[in-house]
Amino acid sequence: MSVERLRGGPSALIQGLDGSFYGAMGGGFGVQGVDGSLFEITPSNGVLTTLFYFCTSGSTCPAGDGAEPLGVIQGSDGNLYGTTYLYGNTGGIGGAVFQFNPNSTPPALNVLHVFCSLNDCADGRGPTSGVIQGSDGDFYGMTVFGDGTESECSPGYFGCGTVFKITSTGTLTTLHAFCSEGTPPNCADGTGLGGTGLVQGADFNFYGTAGGGANGAGIFFVLVALPIARVSPSSLSFASQDEGTTSSSQPVTLSNTGQEALAVSSIVSSGDFAQTNNCGSSVAIGSSCKIDVSFSPTQTGTRTGTLTITDNTGGVAGSVQTVSLTGTGANPAASFSPASLAFGGQAINTTSVVKKVTLTSSGTTALMNISIAMTGANAKDFTETNNCAGTLNMGSKCTISVTFTPTLLAAENATLQVSDNAANSPQIVALGGTGIPDVTLTPASSNFGSVPQGTSSVAKNFTLRNNQPFALSISNISFTGANENDFSQTDTCGSSLTAKSACTITVKFTPSLLGAESATLSVTGGSSGFSGTLTSTLSGTGIAQTTVSPTSITFAPQKVGTMSGVHTITLRNNLLTALSITGSSFTGADPGDFTVSTTTCGASLAAKSACTISVVFKPAATGTRTATLNVNDGANNSPQTVSLKGTGE
């Protein structure tokens, strides 16, 4: 290493951005007027280069560059910054703050500020150490002597000292003057003499030591010089919140604990969180503002976000303070089983059996604020009871019991409505039923059709139904009307019909007359809900057991002794059983002139069927010829007769 003879003590080295080491040396070099230097050491070869000499006197020394440098730092702009204990040609204790550009050609030193070397200098005198660069980009340091006269400071010392701030362009501000209050001065806050310089903590405050103090033993001090943001709390946790709804807000306090106004450039929140605030663009020294944060989950489960405050904490524009945000999105949901209730037919003014609906809390959180009501056109005819409390925990169930008491003989409808905190509230269950008579007899009328006289019809069934929830006593089942005796019945009803059951009345029609007949079936009964007579109208027609068609035939004039064409007669059995046929004959004035040529009628004619008899005419003489065909059978109107007539020529 190349070494030059130096006088005085060197400062600590710093390594520059270019890799070289830089330092300051106080004292002279045996050269008149030289009092300190700045130097560079190249680490690759150990060569030391003196960058600048400070002078205090002599014709060869430039005035005003200071003397006795106390150390250097490299600023963020690449320049070297430092202080001198003395200043210029005067040799007095004043000192200076300098800026040195090692990259200029030639390297240039710029004196940013010269401290006062006389008594009563408000900016202080005699820096105690070099400067540091604060987080705001400005430079900070201390002086040995203060802004009062030497006699005003602690006896035996040369002053009180200051803490100062200076910009890269040379604007200096005294931040604190030690031992500056009272006469004699109160030096409880220490004096600059004995100070070791400043450091800046992670909290942006400046820390240092000073001499003196209340007991004269020296002090450790903290200097708050910059805007400092403090956020409380550092995190917010929101309770479970229903999806699609907004929580109550929680407060965050932004405080400025520094000594300059805090500039606030933005306050934003992320995720499912929103904020409002009264902070404006600045928070004054010692003041605070309020930020209200709310939570509106868009999905279920854990949701996270960040409240981000951008300000100039520590004098650094773009500083960021954050508050972590968490919350849980919930989705209360309600489901029903079944989704509808059908009560079917229910006797009017009677109450149905209970039908039940199960309400389940099927969401991701409790179903709350549950209320149940009946709505709809016939809501008053439906009644519910339930064991559902106001809150139903997730996965829990409760039961709603519903009954139907119709007041109308018609279809009735209503809605079971459940209101709660689910997104699809209110939920509904459709209810339906039909009011029917307490007791019914069906059908209301019946026609037995055509029935052969003296025979019984096919049986027809009538249903007596008790729709009531209690038994129906039956006192009488009978027929009334003009032809009541031609109707008969058997039944399964007995004297009492149990609740919600039916019995059968079987009726037959046996006409005693030819022609239309009618009667009324009457059922008389009683119960606690019904008393009276139910009726059904009966009708039918009595017809002959056997018929012939046509009942008369007139042949065309026919020559005596010749045979006419055939005329056909139909014999019909109207009975439900076979008809016996015993034969046929001709009677009357001229029975020999008429003959049965062919017949399909045997000894028996099946039920509800017909046969034919063919007749011809052969006159034995001229003039009108007549006879009667008689068919003998087992019907009650036997024989069946057909009048025959012809003319002989």
Steps between C-alpha positions, in 0.01 A plus 500: 500500500624844417511710818533873538600666827176620653448703815188463707253216532325334207124433494347164439510381141193454285475294186353694213260391233799462265674255736770739616550596863466860609604682819591831659818591687517786747817698568781637290764355273795716593387734231402846605125545513410136429253373762340177391422310181264266320654187354412191293655154525470268203450147641647322198850646548488682837588836344391801709409814315446831674191652349494833681700703754333727754675821602464750784761767418773594265519653161499164327180380669160586358278674748164366603545123455514415870752304707525190717254270312312260727411223258303438181205302378383437147152635430239332286598744221859363496661809656704492819365701793677599820578770753803697610560606859662826393432733214710693251781742565366618831607195691201552726268231624217525252517209268321418181296240319644407162405302191772340286454355152775239448399441140533856375810610309668627696327377818314792653407592858190707569450657843129464576495692829741690720421498871531823692836545678383780724291505817123484482486307172162333465624229262759363744876464469753225471352174371576206727507238226410447141144488368264214428243486220147459627221298346367822348825554304612796713809502724515520880776585750599664830710799608707542816399858571153642512307807415571674832812675626771284644436644845142385486590134464629263759802647683827367375356414156492695181134493412180302485480352150227425248350228288460615142356393167637611162385431145728410209454856378613656829182593686572450871242467776582486873289216639603531864722731706640338813490683831314793352237583759513707818749738660724343600428238233324176589729233358296196590482418127880487477756692299650434162846463649553128538259414223594205280276571202169361390352175372151449357296212635258274317224713651640801305596681824854627555703377796818643652694588814582836654705631789371665811145420596322540833782333692782597267572138402378514141175392339359275227239685298238435237415764244174480309554703189300341216140411429437153645187300433368264763209270414288327762400225500731318259230249404122473496300181527131506409242260632315266267298710253228384265599499136368806318453706818721765660635487853517780751821698460808462718732796561868538419683801641777666299713722729788736426748464786771695317595866488389579147160474335435153359408515132242234410492420128257207500298264719366190326363162599507174307291185481149499644578799723411868460613810685398857566716753683529858619876524452512731203841560343689584821507413869635776723774450759361312801164444329319191378223408261253216478462235232181289512526157339203281410473143369269389215581136414444393140567133576482267794801402709803697615547829317812715528602845396729790586445859601790691340593855608755680286667801666839658564595333826861583588489766232495225234232556238320179411542342843237233556319400819280191486227344709419135432128429462324168546139390512282199435235499231194308606205374301198420716252287308165337568362184341163328539379146481251463348478812287118490497211347696183363338215431745259363238129495581409603854152516647393857537552650847703198613874493563732282297772275628830678569745525213859596581768706328865467604700825489878445475777756547698385195745790459846567635382691803204522734154582365383795707202729552259221412132592484216290360163617365209393281421708191274463198132502410393234752768554764244500783403139423857374552668494841860434600692427816878456515799434721726735305678754720618834365838346413574164343865397511672374187377149416220511759134430426161593636144393423200703387165322550211608275126419506215589261147592613301597189215744523415485129369223278779569250870472440698711749861613486746680726874544548714414799755782504829489691703820534864488614847629417553276196552669165180354355280602794207466524475132411158354427323164517185469287192372686186365337181315585134476406203556722250220443161419658514315829296211356440420130280261303621435146403499226239771540280334234486180301298377202447125483401516135245264341414199714248229400183525701498271798876433489784654699767725351869467535593626846639854539720596796469820700773609744423655834820669623563638846768774458489595867760407759226331706235229441170556318189327629260373229134486591332430166568404138180503290327600176238766448307614198230384251673172417685444826382139518670412170846572654679285759835513680751311707787673683818456702436804715338359808393744768829691524775609263844556655703817449658553160338189352234403247234236445313375192127503426408265214175590316295307245206611285212257437238683294141403551387730222579557139648847471711746699524461877680700769574504872743648754761315707510660847761446774436653842780528758657717764821588684649786696579673171214391277129423532259454211403301193703446186320410174573369155250514210414167333336442159435219254257376236289185509484319167328179382686179565458396139406703191423437135558737213306588301176437686294504176564412134291578188583292195457633146197369300572147396323273239300228658700183536841663447776561762605852602842625583647458854446742792741462796404542866765551776446348843718668771580364849551800734565279802833438664430130472413265213142505371319170435296487175225235488378562144289722275149484345258697280153597615229724363266506197737352242782320687557260211599779259821582698799272557840514682746437224824504709608585858823539702312475828557167668374376832709760689615853431812621681490804732502837330484344152253468209381251237286530182183343365422525123128501396340463151142559369307263262135613474240229461231741375464849374447795728648600834672222690616536872666295775719534817844345557540387864849425642487318830801548738593522863461878531237650724339663197475175295370442238655763279260582212532640150188608297508375139294633206485436126265521194425213266445575126 
